[in-house]
Amino acid sequence: MSKKYGSFEVVKNISFSVKKGTIFGLLGPNGAGKSTTIKILTCQSPPTSGVAYIGGFNAAVDAAEIKKRIGVVFESQNLYEELSVFENLNFFRQLYGAPAEKITEVLEVVGVKGNQKDKIKTLSKGMKQKIMIARALINDPDILFLDEPGSGLDPHSAREIRQMILGLKGRGKTILITTHNMEEADFLCDCLAIIHKGSIIAMDAPGNLKKKYGEDVLRIKTVTGDIYESPLNTKSSSDIFKKLSDDNQIFLVHSKEATIEDVFIRLTGERLTDES
Ligand SMILES: Nc1ncnc2c1ncn2[C@@H]1O[C@H](COP(=O)(O)OP(=O)(O)OP(=O)(O)O)[C@@H](O)[C@H]1O
């Protein structure tokens, strides 16, 4: 599918499918087209061309059917700040006609206990993100869309959210996340699509992407503090090792595994930093 705003093609002929019960990631820098893709898939904005099927329903036609089966966590935290945790969740529970027990159940799933009376405005960003995820679970969706779930969170909260996302997969949910965080993408995703300027430029399991496009490196630190790096298991790395070893220069040797960042740099010639 493709999406244009005026003459600006934001999503360019992308095509992918997500296996039931897995986590699929769209990884790319700001402006790559990730949120636009989520908007198409969650029936908020139709594609200019092409078609998206969610659980067998056409996103541009069957919005009512799809909305019963999906939960969405938007990038911006759009909870009612002046209302309590309970009031926020109860509003959505009523919208979906879910039973009253659902609120305690979804709060348990996201690991929140005893905060039901707290106003949203008094909560930390990490706690708000948990409430956002709890809200997306109110209708017991089969499919979850999480737009930048770890963005702007402190490392501890980001780790908690990642574990929770894995837990949701364990409960059988199919999850699509967008992220510009490579560690998050690597840790969570069964399949990862790297999106750059609206196009998917690579798609595979993170481990396969690293094998295919990354390079493990031999890293040697000398007694004088110099660092030598060379692709692992090559003649050049064994030559460097031998020379430094003969000269008694080696202080530390280790191998460095390829990362998703290496893959991104290799494919685009650009860095994908957390600040991007
Ligand atoms: N309604 C719109 N009208 C015009 N241009 C838009 C609109 N929405 C998004 N864009 C542009 O489309 C491009 C892709 O935006 P999109 O939000 O999908 O990117 P993204 O990868 O999700 O990045 P971010 O994390 O910053 O949201 C950007 O250049 C953005 O400015």
The ligand as an ORCA input file, in Angstrom:
! r2SCAN-3c Opt
* xyz 0 1
  N      -1.521     14.663      7.811
  C      -0.340     14.879      7.225
  N      -0.207     15.782      6.218
  C       0.978     15.987      5.612
  N       2.135     15.338      5.917
  C       2.065     14.440      6.923
  C       0.844     14.155      7.625
  N       1.097     13.207      8.555
  C       2.412     12.907      8.445
  N       2.992     13.643      7.479
  C       4.399     13.586      7.072
  O       4.651     12.261      6.663
  C       5.971     11.852      7.041
  C       5.890     10.566      7.816
  O       5.257     10.818      9.049
  P       4.989      9.681     10.125
  O       4.358     10.342     11.323
  O       4.281      8.550      9.510
  O       6.467      9.242     10.467
  P       6.997      8.356     11.649
  O       7.966      7.408     11.060
  O       5.890      7.776     12.434
  O       7.756      9.382     12.546
  P       7.319      9.973     13.973
  O       7.854      9.016     14.978
  O       7.993     11.315     13.997
  O       5.819     10.082     13.988
  C       6.564     13.008      7.801
  O       7.379     13.750      6.925
  C       5.358     13.818      8.228
  O       5.676     15.184      8.342
*
